[in-house]
Amino acid sequence: MTVDLKGKWALVTGASRGIGKQVALGLAEKGCHLVLHSRLREHTAALAAELASWGVKAVSLGADLSDEKEVEALLDEAFATSGGLDIVYNNAAIMTPFRQNYLATPAEDFRQSFEVNVIAPIRITYRVLPGMRERRWGRIIQITSGIQDQPELMAYAASKAALDKFVHDTVPSLRGSGVLMNLLDPGWLRTDLGGPNAPNSVESVMPGALVPALIEGEIHGVLFRAQDYALRSVT
């Protein structure tokens, strides 16, 4: 058995393309209403119009996730629009340049990566948790990465490791609340971030990406790998 998502509201960050767009499409197919985030709201305007034609509500919002004030304004508007978020996919992330001489990686790479890839998802999580607890239902999915052994991309890798630590240390406090928080590794995909040489198409993230939103029971802090579900169906 899986959860019926019809009528629930989901926030998907980085929804204009890539993984975020695939997740938004998948949630809409389940009857879920969407708050679509991108840096500029016009980047998801066409997607919002498409989803609205499917009979669900879809709203485009813009925010620079490296700006704390913009993150807070994004959430204020998302709450006002939805009346309360039931599902969050913290998908948006940045990857700083590949540093061949990784010993010369500038500190700014780490600052930028942690601001967008760690601090913003944590702030979003903290804002949505009280409402989810009050309603005794919620699904928070933090997008992580299987990246390893690449010190040339350490700013990105370290930020994802920090997000993993946040999840593992927070989930014990969520037990019995009806709110589940888990990790999703989409796999190495041919996206703007993953690059053209990645082995998997962006479409292969489905249907696995929806599994953490559809699960029931006390399932916390689990790493779901979207590629484990590739070519399967999730009902």
Secondary structure, DSSP 8 states (H G I E B T S, - for coil): -----TT-EEEESSTTSHHHHHHHHHHHHTT-EEEEEESSGGGGHHHHHHHHTTTS-EEEEE--TT-HHHHHHHHHHHHHHHSS-SEEEE---------SSGGG--HHHHHHHHIIIIIHHHHHHHHHHHHHHHHT-EEEEEE-----S-GGGHHHHHHHHHHHHHHHHHGGGGTTTTEEEEEEE--SBSSTTT-TT-SB-GGGGTTGGGHHHH--SS--S-EEEGGGGTT----
